[in-house]
Amino acid sequence: MREDETKKAWDEVGERFSDVGRRIGDRYHKLGSQTGAAAEEQGRALNDAVKKAVDELDRALTAVGDSIRDQQTQESLKQAARSFGDALSATFSDLSEEIRKRVGRKDSGPTT
């Protein structure tokens, strides 16, 4: 059941980004069919916006790559992953204990 919800959530992410891509493509094609100074200005504005977005993405990915190669960041990431694992383990342990209590309570009654 939870796996279906996760798949559905990621499918929605894909659909949203596909929608954004279609909208940009539609706008791009619409600008291509226009003529004159207004079309050129809109084309430049779109190109500038795309270039800025690509530059920011490049900067972000470079920062991630540089950080991952940094020894201190690697150690921090390992500690964060361990903490995450510990938290998950504690959560599932608590959940397991709660399930045992509830199931044990039902099983401990007299049988008829």
RONU-941359 format. One record per residue: x, y, z of N, C-alpha, C in turn; residue in three letters; residue number from 1. Coordinates in nm, 3 decimals. Atoms other than C-alpha are relative to their C-alpha. Layout:
       n.X       n.Y       n.Z      ca.X      ca.Y      ca.Z       c.X       c.Y       c.Z   type   seq
         X         Y         Z         X         Y         Z         X         Y         Z    ALA   NUM
...
***
This chain:
       n.X       n.Y       n.Z      ca.X      ca.Y      ca.Z       c.X       c.Y       c.Z   type   seq
     0.083    -0.118     0.000     0.000     0.000     0.000     0.087     0.125     0.000    MET     1
    -0.088    -0.116    -0.010     0.274     0.249     0.097     0.082     0.015    -0.128    ARG     2
    -0.078    -0.002     0.124     0.471     0.153    -0.215    -0.080     0.067    -0.111    GLU     3
     0.087    -0.064     0.099     0.174     0.260    -0.429    -0.003     0.151     0.020    ASP     4
     0.001    -0.143    -0.030     0.164     0.598    -0.253     0.130     0.065    -0.043    GLU     5
    -0.130    -0.053     0.039     0.536     0.649    -0.310     0.010     0.011    -0.151    THR     6
    -0.003    -0.004     0.146     0.507     0.559    -0.678    -0.089     0.111    -0.053    LYS     7
     0.093    -0.105     0.042     0.209     0.789    -0.713     0.061     0.139     0.022    LYS     8
    -0.063    -0.129    -0.029     0.401     1.076    -0.551     0.108     0.031    -0.104    ALA     9
    -0.107    -0.023     0.099     0.700     1.032    -0.788    -0.058     0.017    -0.139    TRP    10
     0.066    -0.020     0.130     0.466     0.999    -1.086    -0.050     0.143    -0.011    ASP    11
     0.049    -0.139     0.002     0.315     1.334    -0.989     0.116     0.097    -0.022    GLU    12
    -0.117    -0.085     0.023     0.663     1.490    -0.971     0.035     0.001    -0.148    VAL    13
    -0.031     0.010     0.142     0.732     1.364    -1.323    -0.101     0.074    -0.085    GLY    14
     0.105    -0.070     0.076     0.399     1.495    -1.449     0.015     0.151     0.012    GLU    15
    -0.015    -0.145    -0.021     0.460     1.839    -1.298     0.115     0.055    -0.082    ARG    16
    -0.113    -0.047     0.079     0.803     1.872    -1.457    -0.026    -0.012    -0.150    PHE    17
     0.038     0.013     0.141     0.667     1.744    -1.788    -0.088     0.116    -0.042    SER    18
     0.087    -0.113     0.029     0.399     2.011    -1.771     0.080     0.128    -0.017    ASP    19
    -0.084    -0.119     0.011     0.659     2.282    -1.711     0.077    -0.003    -0.132    VAL    20
    -0.073     0.013     0.126     0.864     2.151    -2.005    -0.089     0.029    -0.120    GLY    21
     0.095    -0.026     0.110     0.558     2.154    -2.232    -0.031     0.148    -0.010    ARG    22
     0.032    -0.143     0.001     0.474     2.510    -2.131     0.116     0.081    -0.057    ARG    23
    -0.116    -0.071     0.054     0.827     2.628    -2.204     0.011    -0.025    -0.149    ILE    24
    -0.004     0.034     0.142     0.824     2.445    -2.537    -0.106     0.072    -0.080    GLY    25
     0.108    -0.072     0.068     0.488     2.593    -2.631     0.034     0.148    -0.016    ASP    26
    -0.037    -0.142     0.004     0.611     2.941    -2.544     0.111     0.024    -0.102    ARG    27
    -0.112    -0.011     0.093     0.930     2.885    -2.741    -0.050    -0.005    -0.145    TYR    28
     0.053     0.012     0.137     0.740     2.772    -3.051    -0.087     0.121    -0.037    HIS    29
     0.083    -0.117     0.024     0.495     3.059    -3.016     0.088     0.121    -0.034    LYS    30
    -0.092    -0.111     0.028     0.783     3.306    -3.005     0.065    -0.014    -0.136    LEU    31
    -0.060     0.024     0.131     0.934     3.145    -3.312    -0.092     0.038    -0.115    GLY    32
     0.095    -0.033     0.107     0.619     3.209    -3.509    -0.029     0.150    -0.007    SER    33
     0.020    -0.144     0.001     0.608     3.578    -3.414     0.111     0.068    -0.080    GLN    34
    -0.101    -0.075     0.074     0.793     3.839    -3.612     0.014     0.139     0.061    THR    35
    -0.019    -0.137    -0.041     0.934     4.179    -3.542     0.081     0.014     0.127    GLY    36
    -0.082    -0.033    -0.116     1.108     4.352    -3.255    -0.054    -0.061     0.129    ALA    37
     0.059     0.057    -0.121     0.862     4.228    -2.991     0.037    -0.147     0.015    ALA    38
    -0.036     0.142    -0.004     0.933     3.868    -3.083     0.147    -0.017     0.036    ALA    39
    -0.142     0.008    -0.031     1.307     3.927    -3.073     0.025     0.029     0.147    GLU    40
    -0.016    -0.036    -0.141     1.279     4.092    -2.732    -0.047    -0.113     0.090    GLU    41
     0.049     0.112    -0.080     1.068     3.808    -2.595     0.093    -0.121    -0.012    GLN    42
    -0.095     0.110     0.019     1.310     3.556    -2.745     0.125     0.020     0.083    GLY    43
    -0.119    -0.031    -0.081     1.604     3.731    -2.579    -0.031    -0.020     0.148    ARG    44
     0.039     0.014    -0.140     1.417     3.742    -2.248    -0.009    -0.147     0.039    ALA    45
     0.010     0.143    -0.027     1.341     3.370    -2.271     0.138    -0.064     0.004    LEU    46
    -0.136     0.054     0.002     1.700     3.288    -2.366     0.076     0.040     0.126    ASN    47
    -0.066    -0.045    -0.122     1.827     3.499    -2.075    -0.048    -0.077     0.122    ASP    48
     0.056     0.074    -0.112     1.592     3.326    -1.834     0.051    -0.144     0.003    ALA    49
    -0.050     0.137     0.007     1.697     2.982    -1.954     0.148    -0.005     0.036    VAL    50
    -0.143    -0.004    -0.031     2.066     3.077    -1.938     0.022     0.018     0.150    LYS    51
    -0.013    -0.021    -0.145     2.025     3.205    -1.582    -0.036    -0.128     0.076    LYS    52
     0.040     0.124    -0.067     1.843     2.886    -1.481     0.108    -0.106    -0.014    ALA    53
    -0.107     0.098     0.023     2.114     2.669    -1.638     0.124     0.036     0.081    VAL    54
    -0.116    -0.044    -0.079     2.388     2.877    -1.474    -0.018    -0.031     0.148    ASP    55
     0.027     0.029    -0.141     2.222     2.843    -1.133     0.004    -0.150     0.028    GLU    56
    -0.004     0.145    -0.016     2.175     2.470    -1.179     0.144    -0.050    -0.004    LEU    57
    -0.141     0.037     0.008     2.539     2.437    -1.284     0.072     0.034     0.129    ASP    58
    -0.065    -0.043    -0.125     2.649     2.633    -0.979    -0.040    -0.092     0.116    ARG    59
     0.047     0.088    -0.108     2.433     2.419    -0.749     0.062    -0.138    -0.010    ALA    60
    -0.058     0.134     0.017     2.556     2.091    -0.897     0.150     0.001     0.024    LEU    61
    -0.143    -0.013    -0.028     2.917     2.212    -0.883     0.024     0.004     0.150    THR    62
    -0.013    -0.007    -0.145     2.871     2.298    -0.516    -0.021    -0.137     0.063    ALA    63
     0.024     0.135    -0.051     2.726     1.952    -0.451     0.120    -0.089    -0.029    VAL    64
    -0.115     0.083     0.037     3.010     1.783    -0.640     0.123     0.032     0.080    GLY    65
    -0.117    -0.041    -0.079     3.279     1.986    -0.468    -0.015    -0.041     0.145    ASP    66
     0.024     0.036    -0.140     3.121     1.924    -0.130     0.015    -0.150     0.023    SER    67
    -0.009     0.146    -0.015     3.096     1.550    -0.185     0.145    -0.047    -0.003    ILE    68
    -0.142     0.037     0.005     3.467     1.534    -0.268     0.077     0.047     0.123    ARG    69
    -0.065    -0.052    -0.119     3.555     1.725     0.050    -0.007    -0.104     0.113    ASP    70
    -0.010     0.104    -0.104     3.672     1.490     0.330    -0.093     0.030     0.118    GLN    71
     0.085    -0.035    -0.114     3.490     1.680     0.606    -0.148    -0.016    -0.034    GLN    72
     0.138     0.017     0.043     3.167     1.683     0.408    -0.036    -0.148    -0.009    THR    73
     0.025     0.144     0.007     3.199     1.310     0.343    -0.025    -0.056     0.139    GLN    74
     0.019     0.048    -0.136     3.236     1.249     0.716    -0.133     0.048     0.057    GLU    75
     0.130    -0.052    -0.046     2.938     1.475     0.793    -0.115    -0.077    -0.063    SER    76
     0.104     0.076     0.070     2.733     1.290     0.531    -0.013    -0.139     0.060    LEU    77
     0.004     0.133    -0.064     2.829     0.954     0.686    -0.072     0.008     0.134    LYS    78
     0.063    -0.015    -0.131     2.726     1.080     1.030    -0.150     0.027    -0.015    GLN    79
     0.141    -0.028     0.024     2.400     1.216     0.892    -0.074    -0.128    -0.041    ALA    80
     0.061     0.125     0.043     2.328     0.883     0.722    -0.015    -0.096     0.118    ALA    81
     0.010     0.084    -0.118     2.404     0.697     1.045    -0.113     0.047     0.091    ARG    82
     0.107    -0.055    -0.084     2.175     0.930     1.241    -0.136    -0.032    -0.058    SER    83
     0.125     0.033     0.068     1.903     0.879     0.983    -0.033    -0.147     0.021    PHE    84
     0.020     0.143    -0.019     1.948     0.503     1.005    -0.039    -0.033     0.143    GLY    85
     0.034     0.021    -0.141     1.941     0.515     1.386    -0.143     0.043     0.030    ASP    86
     0.136    -0.049    -0.022     1.623     0.721     1.380    -0.103    -0.096    -0.060    ALA    87
     0.090     0.098     0.061     1.459     0.478     1.138    -0.007    -0.127     0.083    LEU    88
    -0.004     0.121    -0.081     1.571     0.185     1.347    -0.081     0.016     0.128    SER    89
     0.075    -0.025    -0.123     1.431     0.340     1.666    -0.149     0.007    -0.028    ALA    90
     0.142    -0.013     0.035     1.105     0.424     1.493    -0.061    -0.137    -0.026    THR    91
     0.055     0.132     0.029     1.058     0.072     1.359     0.003    -0.091     0.122    PHE    92
    -0.004     0.077    -0.123     1.162    -0.077     1.691    -0.120     0.036     0.088    SER    93
     0.117    -0.044    -0.077     0.898     0.134     1.868    -0.129    -0.054    -0.062    ASP    94
     0.117     0.049     0.070     0.642     0.039     1.605    -0.017    -0.150     0.021    LEU    95
     0.003     0.144    -0.019     0.731    -0.328     1.636    -0.046    -0.034     0.142    SER    96
     0.039     0.022    -0.139     0.698    -0.313     2.015    -0.149     0.029     0.020    GLU    97
     0.141    -0.035    -0.012     0.360    -0.141     1.986    -0.088    -0.108    -0.064    GLU    98
     0.076     0.108     0.066     0.239    -0.409     1.742    -0.001    -0.123     0.088    ILE    99
    -0.006     0.117    -0.089     0.359    -0.685     1.977    -0.093     0.016     0.120    ARG   100
     0.089    -0.024    -0.114     0.173    -0.523     2.267    -0.145    -0.020    -0.039    LYS   101
     0.140     0.008     0.042    -0.149    -0.494     2.071    -0.038    -0.143    -0.039    ARG   102
     0.029     0.138     0.041    -0.130    -0.843     1.918     0.004    -0.091     0.121    VAL   103
    -0.012     0.082    -0.121    -0.016    -0.995     2.247    -0.121     0.016     0.090    GLY   104
     0.117    -0.027    -0.083    -0.307    -0.832     2.430    -0.121    -0.077    -0.054    ARG   105
     0.112     0.072     0.058    -0.556    -0.985     2.187     0.017    -0.150     0.015    LYS   106
    -0.025     0.144    -0.009    -0.390    -1.329     2.197    -0.004    -0.050     0.144    ASP   107
    -0.011     0.048    -0.139    -0.364    -1.339     2.577    -0.135    -0.031     0.064    SER   108
     0.133     0.025    -0.056    -0.741    -1.361     2.632    -0.037    -0.148    -0.008    GLY   109
     0.042     0.142     0.004    -0.922    -1.692     2.695    -0.059    -0.036    -0.136    PRO   110
     0.054     0.048     0.126    -1.014    -1.899     2.394    -0.130    -0.070     0.025    THR   111
     0.131     0.066    -0.019    -1.366    -2.027     2.342    -0.019    -0.110    -0.099    THR   112
***
